[in-house]
Amino acid sequence: MIDASTMLASFAQQFPGLEDLLNAVVALLGLVLTGNAVFKAIQVDKTGGQGMTWTTPIMYFFCGVALFNFAASIDTALDSFWGGSVSVKNLMSYQGSANMPAQTSELIGVIVLCLRFYGYITYARGWMSMRRIGSGQNGSDEVFKKSFIRLVAGVALINIVGTVNMFSETFGFGEVL
């Protein structure tokens, strides 16, 4: 008989494959952005800077490299926010507290996996929108704000357990997760 805990366990087993697929797609996007940086640089050189500045190919290249090295980029961001003990590799599995029932721990583990996966997507979207800085668009400060918020939110979602515990400790509740 299939029950909810069996479905949750089956659902949780799909995430490593989804993560590998996301890493492959993001690495391909990074490669495409790096190639576009070369074409944008040629275009800036041919037009003499009319309509586009050198900021555009530089941002394309920078964002392409960050996306191509997605795991290293995330590790750097996690290291910046939470220190060297937090890495993508040690965030993969969530272990609930000992006094938590097994089914509750499994449910929270699946929710944490979903939020982490959404954090990976948000982080990648932050880099994809960061490339538009300096593209001759009006309001490039808005592009920077949205991109930076996505990058920070993505990192916070990737380490959702640390984020929740940080906020709960700040307000005096102790470690919740």
Contacts in CASP RR format, 6 or more apart in sequence:
PFRMAT RR
TARGET T0000
AUTHOR 0000-0000-0000
METHOD contacts of the structure
MODEL  1
MIDASTMLASFAQQFPGLEDLLNAVVALLGLVLTGNAVFKAIQVDKTGGQ
GMTWTTPIMYFFCGVALFNFAASIDTALDSFWGGSVSVKNLMSYQGSANM
PAQTSELIGVIVLCLRFYGYITYARGWMSMRRIGSGQNGSDEVFKKSFIR
LVAGVALINIVGTVNMFSETFGFGEVL
4 103 0 8 1.000
5 103 0 8 1.000
5 106 0 8 1.000
8 106 0 8 1.000
8 107 0 8 1.000
8 110 0 8 1.000
9 106 0 8 1.000
11 110 0 8 1.000
12 106 0 8 1.000
12 109 0 8 1.000
12 110 0 8 1.000
12 113 0 8 1.000
15 113 0 8 1.000
15 117 0 8 1.000
16 92 0 8 1.000
18 117 0 8 1.000
19 117 0 8 1.000
19 120 0 8 1.000
22 117 0 8 1.000
22 120 0 8 1.000
22 121 0 8 1.000
22 124 0 8 1.000
23 70 0 8 1.000
23 71 0 8 1.000
26 67 0 8 1.000
26 70 0 8 1.000
26 124 0 8 1.000
27 67 0 8 1.000
27 68 0 8 1.000
27 70 0 8 1.000
29 64 0 8 1.000
29 67 0 8 1.000
29 124 0 8 1.000
29 128 0 8 1.000
30 63 0 8 1.000
30 64 0 8 1.000
30 65 0 8 1.000
30 66 0 8 1.000
30 67 0 8 1.000
30 68 0 8 1.000
31 64 0 8 1.000
31 68 0 8 1.000
33 60 0 8 1.000
33 61 0 8 1.000
33 63 0 8 1.000
33 64 0 8 1.000
33 67 0 8 1.000
33 131 0 8 1.000
34 60 0 8 1.000
34 61 0 8 1.000
34 64 0 8 1.000
34 65 0 8 1.000
34 68 0 8 1.000
35 60 0 8 1.000
36 60 0 8 1.000
37 57 0 8 1.000
37 58 0 8 1.000
37 60 0 8 1.000
37 61 0 8 1.000
37 64 0 8 1.000
38 57 0 8 1.000
40 52 0 8 1.000
40 56 0 8 1.000
40 57 0 8 1.000
40 60 0 8 1.000
41 54 0 8 1.000
41 57 0 8 1.000
43 52 0 8 1.000
44 52 0 8 1.000
44 53 0 8 1.000
44 54 0 8 1.000
44 56 0 8 1.000
44 57 0 8 1.000
51 136 0 8 1.000
52 135 0 8 1.000
52 136 0 8 1.000
53 134 0 8 1.000
53 136 0 8 1.000
55 133 0 8 1.000
55 134 0 8 1.000
56 134 0 8 1.000
56 135 0 8 1.000
56 136 0 8 1.000
59 130 0 8 1.000
59 131 0 8 1.000
59 132 0 8 1.000
59 133 0 8 1.000
59 134 0 8 1.000
59 135 0 8 1.000
60 131 0 8 1.000
62 130 0 8 1.000
62 131 0 8 1.000
63 127 0 8 1.000
63 128 0 8 1.000
63 130 0 8 1.000
63 131 0 8 1.000
64 127 0 8 1.000
64 131 0 8 1.000
66 73 0 8 1.000
66 127 0 8 1.000
67 73 0 8 1.000
67 124 0 8 1.000
67 127 0 8 1.000
67 128 0 8 1.000
70 124 0 8 1.000
71 88 0 8 1.000
73 123 0 8 1.000
73 127 0 8 1.000
74 88 0 8 1.000
74 120 0 8 1.000
74 123 0 8 1.000
74 155 0 8 1.000
74 158 0 8 1.000
75 87 0 8 1.000
75 88 0 8 1.000
77 123 0 8 1.000
77 151 0 8 1.000
77 155 0 8 1.000
78 84 0 8 1.000
78 86 0 8 1.000
78 87 0 8 1.000
78 88 0 8 1.000
78 91 0 8 1.000
78 155 0 8 1.000
78 158 0 8 1.000
78 159 0 8 1.000
79 86 0 8 1.000
79 87 0 8 1.000
81 155 0 8 1.000
81 156 0 8 1.000
81 159 0 8 1.000
82 159 0 8 1.000
82 162 0 8 1.000
86 159 0 8 1.000
86 162 0 8 1.000
88 158 0 8 1.000
91 116 0 8 1.000
91 158 0 8 1.000
91 159 0 8 1.000
91 161 0 8 1.000
94 108 0 8 1.000
94 109 0 8 1.000
94 112 0 8 1.000
94 113 0 8 1.000
94 161 0 8 1.000
94 177 0 8 1.000
95 105 0 8 1.000
96 105 0 8 1.000
96 108 0 8 1.000
96 109 0 8 1.000
96 177 0 8 1.000
97 105 0 8 1.000
100 108 0 8 1.000
108 177 0 8 1.000
112 160 0 8 1.000
112 161 0 8 1.000
112 177 0 8 1.000
115 157 0 8 1.000
115 160 0 8 1.000
116 157 0 8 1.000
116 158 0 8 1.000
116 160 0 8 1.000
118 157 0 8 1.000
119 153 0 8 1.000
119 154 0 8 1.000
119 155 0 8 1.000
119 157 0 8 1.000
119 158 0 8 1.000
120 154 0 8 1.000
120 158 0 8 1.000
122 150 0 8 1.000
122 153 0 8 1.000
122 154 0 8 1.000
122 157 0 8 1.000
123 150 0 8 1.000
123 151 0 8 1.000
123 154 0 8 1.000
123 155 0 8 1.000
123 158 0 8 1.000
125 150 0 8 1.000
126 146 0 8 1.000
126 147 0 8 1.000
126 150 0 8 1.000
126 151 0 8 1.000
127 147 0 8 1.000
127 151 0 8 1.000
129 143 0 8 1.000
129 146 0 8 1.000
129 147 0 8 1.000
129 150 0 8 1.000
130 143 0 8 1.000
130 144 0 8 1.000
130 147 0 8 1.000
130 148 0 8 1.000
130 151 0 8 1.000
132 140 0 8 1.000
132 143 0 8 1.000
132 147 0 8 1.000
133 140 0 8 1.000
133 143 0 8 1.000
133 144 0 8 1.000
133 147 0 8 1.000
134 140 0 8 1.000
134 143 0 8 1.000
137 143 0 8 1.000
156 163 0 8 1.000
157 163 0 8 1.000
161 177 0 8 1.000
162 177 0 8 1.000
164 176 0 8 1.000
164 177 0 8 1.000
165 174 0 8 1.000
165 175 0 8 1.000
165 176 0 8 1.000
165 177 0 8 1.000
168 174 0 8 1.000
168 175 0 8 1.000
168 176 0 8 1.000
169 175 0 8 1.000
END
